[in-house]
Amino acid sequence: MMQTTAVDAVMRTLADPTRRAVFERIVKSKEITVAALTRGSGVTQGAISQHLKSLKQAGLIADRPEGRHVHYRADPKGLAPLVDWMALYAVFWRGRFANLRALLKEIDP
Amino acid sequence: MTGAAPPLPTQEIVVEEIFPHAPETIWKTLTTGELVGRWLGMKPSGFEAVKGTRFTFQTTPAHAWDGIIHCEVLEVRRNERLSYSWQGGHESNAQQYGSLLNTIVTWTLTQVEDGTRLRLVHSGFVTPRNDSAFRTMSGGWKKVIGRVGAMSGEHQ
């Protein structure tokens, strides 16, 4: 029905405090570059880049290259696995209604 | 005097749609195990639309939870209403997939001019207070992130 692996991946990714701080800054900005994220972060641009890579792999952020710069933004879908059980069920039932509609059409055209 | 604690606040999910089919046809899809398996994506084991019948669904396990949803038919009004309990999860999975669940699923069918209005109410979700921001994806970022820290055993 729903996967736990995605939850685990998001949890692991955000468990690192530095990475979580990077993610929070991206969430607060509409879009932000690596250079802007590095400024005032106290870590190197290389370290920030590594965190961005992990966040992207977990589906938490999306990027948009523009010329020599890459702009990063938060991807709300990435946090979906962490939304609570109830919200997951709301999504689940809406999907089941769609299945039901298709099945009814098939057995009672 | 029982001294029982006041009931925890609960919430429900409601989905309602009109289908261009007779109530009898929809009833069949809700009460035939084979058909339930097709639209629900998991086939019930031991299901019969008879009050008191106990049945199960097998879904994806999560940590201490074996993935079995335990149900019992609570109410049957042919072509009108079907209600069953829906229990599963484990207390060690807090507020995420596989968390403890003691809920009720109720289907209500109402004949309307162009078919049948089907209403699903999934009730009994115990939700912590002040948790609505977390549920709506809009304002809940910070809270979600904070909770991840707490869940991963980090102390700040």
Interface residues (C-beta under 8 A of the other chain):
Chain A: M1 M2 Q3 T4 V7 V10 M11 L14 A15 P17 R20 F23 E24 V27 A74 P76 L79 A80 P81 L82 V83 D84 W85 M86 A87 L88 Y89 A90 W93 R94 R96 F97 N99 L100 R101 A102 L103 L104 I107 D108
Chain B: Q11 I13 V15 E17 F19 H21 A22 T25 I26 T29 L35 R38 W39 L40 G41 M42 T59 T60 A62 H63 G89 Q95 Q96 Y97 G98 S99 L101 L118 L120 H122 F125 T127 D131 F134 R135 M137 W141 K142 V144 I145 R147 V148 G149 M151 S152 E154 Q156
